[in-house]
Amino acid sequence: MKKLIRLSAMTLFTCVAAMLFFGINGSAYIDPSVMTYLIQGIATIVIAVGAGLGIYFRRAKRKINEKLNIEENRNKEVESDEIVVTDEDPQA
């Protein structure tokens, strides 16, 4: 898995470096709708990274709590599942 990640990172780095070093300067009109696609793409990346970090943080926190023998729900009150039904008229 580490080799795959390293290979992917090196490939991405090589492609970006090649685009920067061998790119040709060009002048073009950028339509405003293209900018909305760019904003949506950036927002998607930010949300995906945030979700991934949240999942990683929860897993790491759970493993740390298990190693330190800390129970997460130690101080929480648990309500019973009892439902009481009476035949009394509430308007009386």
C-alpha positions, 0 to 999 in steps of 0.5 A: 500500500505504501509503494502504491501511495509513493508511486502515485505521489511521484507520478503526480509530482512528475506530471505537475513539474512537467506542466510547469517547466514545459508549459507554453504561455497562452492567452485565452478568455476564461468564461465565468462559468469555468470559474464556478466549476473551479470553485465547485472543484475546490469546495469538493476537495476541501469537503472530502479532505475534511471528512477524511480527517474527521474519520481519521481523528475519530479512529485515532481517538478511539484507539488512544482511549482503548489503550488508556482504558478510558470509556467514552460514555463514562459520565453520560446518563442513560435513559430507560426505554420505559413508556408509561401510558395512563388512562387519565384525562389530561383536561380534567 
